[in-house]
Amino acid sequence: QVQLSESGGGLVQPGGSLRLSCTASGRILRTNEMGWYRQAPGKQRELVAMFTNGGGTNYADSVKGRFTLSRDNAKNTVYLQMNSLKPEDTAVYYCDAEFLIDQDGTTWSGWGQGTQVTVSP
């Protein structure tokens, strides 16, 4: 079984920075997709940034130029560097991933437990 472990959330002032980390553990043969969604109170969960199966990276328009997604494949970890944070970035951030876990093509997909990011003076 695969587990996702997130860290790095917290309280930051507008204009500040945070870095989120998500590490996957378990039997993983290949990462298909891995990245971050967020959910603000009263709103639907939305994509923030994602490494896609095709090798590209997708960012929400609202975070382009401010957030950067990176990864350490050896550690099965993705990072979300968030700069120039705004109050509207306040949300619970969830790691999302899909992995190939068996040579027969079996995949695993799931979410982390979420980490709170609060941007406030």
Sequence and secondary structure as in RCSB ss.txt:
>XXXX:A:sequence
QVQLSESGGGLVQPGGSLRLSCTASGRILRTNEMGWYRQAPGKQRELVAMFTNGGGTNYADSVKGRFTLSRDNAK
NTVYLQMNSLKPEDTAVYYCDAEFLIDQDGTTWSGWGQGTQVTVSP
>XXXX:A:secstr
  EEEEE  EEE TT  EEEEEEEES  SEEEEEEEEEE TTS  EEEEEE TTS EEE TTTTTTEEEEEEGGG
TEEEEEE S  GGG EEEEEEEEEE STT  EEEEE   EEEEE  
